[in-house]
Amino acid sequence: MPLRDYQSQINLAKLYEVRAKGGSEQLSPSIEIIGGTADIYVSQTKPVSAPTGMTKIENGAGIVGTFGFQYLPNYLWVAQATGTTTSIVVSGIEAIEAV
């Protein structure tokens, strides 16, 4: 099934600058981890060497399935915890790879 306008796929071990994306049918921004489990790291300032300098989001360890964000940080990093993640989809979030 194709992604909706407010959804996008992101990759493991890449730093993303994030912000809310309009047009979502959801009440809050979310991330879906498909396959394996992943740890979600966030930061309000751009880290020098992600994920060093970032904080594992509260209840963001070993995520599988869908996780809703209470707030959106400025930066996001997703690391493999166990298994093999095959897809990461964010909804209601604009994720731009940080350079």
C-alpha positions in Angstrom: 0.0 0.0 0.0 1.5 3.4 -0.9 2.3 5.9 1.7 -0.1 8.9 2.3 1.0 12.5 1.8 1.8 13.0 5.5 3.9 9.8 5.7 7.5 9.1 4.7 10.1 6.3 5.1 13.3 7.0 7.0 16.4 4.9 7.5 18.3 3.5 10.5 21.4 5.3 11.7 20.7 8.6 10.0 20.2 11.9 11.6 17.0 13.7 10.7 15.8 17.2 11.3 12.1 16.9 12.1 9.0 19.1 12.2 5.3 18.6 12.2 3.7 17.9 8.8 0.2 19.0 8.1 -2.7 17.1 6.6 -2.4 14.1 9.0 -5.4 12.0 9.9 -3.7 11.2 13.2 -4.1 13.0 16.5 -0.3 13.0 17.1 2.9 12.4 15.1 4.0 8.8 15.2 6.7 6.3 14.0 6.2 2.7 13.0 9.0 0.2 13.3 8.5 -2.9 11.2 10.7 -5.9 12.0 13.1 -6.2 14.8 13.2 -3.5 17.6 14.7 -0.1 17.5 15.8 2.6 20.0 14.7 6.2 19.3 17.0 9.0 20.2 16.1 12.7 20.1 17.7 16.1 20.6 16.6 19.7 20.6 20.1 20.8 19.3 22.1 19.3 16.4 24.5 16.7 17.9 28.1 16.7 16.7 28.2 12.9 16.4 24.7 11.2 16.6 23.5 9.4 18.6 26.2 10.6 21.0 24.8 13.8 22.6 21.2 12.7 22.1 18.8 11.3 24.6 16.9 8.1 24.3 13.2 9.3 24.3 11.2 8.2 27.3 9.9 4.7 26.6 11.8 4.8 23.4 13.9 1.6 23.9 13.2 -1.6 22.1 10.3 -0.2 20.1 8.4 -2.4 17.7 5.1 -1.4 16.1 3.8 2.1 16.4 5.0 4.7 18.9 3.3 8.1 19.2 5.2 11.3 20.0 4.0 13.6 22.8 6.2 16.3 21.3 8.5 16.6 18.3 12.1 17.2 19.0 14.3 19.0 16.5 16.4 16.0 15.7 15.7 12.2 15.4 17.9 9.1 15.2 16.7 5.5 15.1 19.1 2.7 16.0 18.7 -1.0 15.6 18.2 -2.7 19.0 17.5 -6.3 18.1 16.6 -8.3 15.0 16.3 -6.7 11.5 14.2 -3.7 10.9 12.8 -3.8 7.4 10.9 -0.5 7.4 10.5 2.8 9.4 7.5 5.0 8.6 6.9 8.4 10.2 3.4 9.9 10.0 2.6 13.6 10.6 6.4 14.3 10.6 8.5 15.9 7.9 12.0 14.3 8.2 14.9 15.8 6.4 18.3 14.2 6.5 20.6 16.5 8.4 23.9 17.2 6.8 
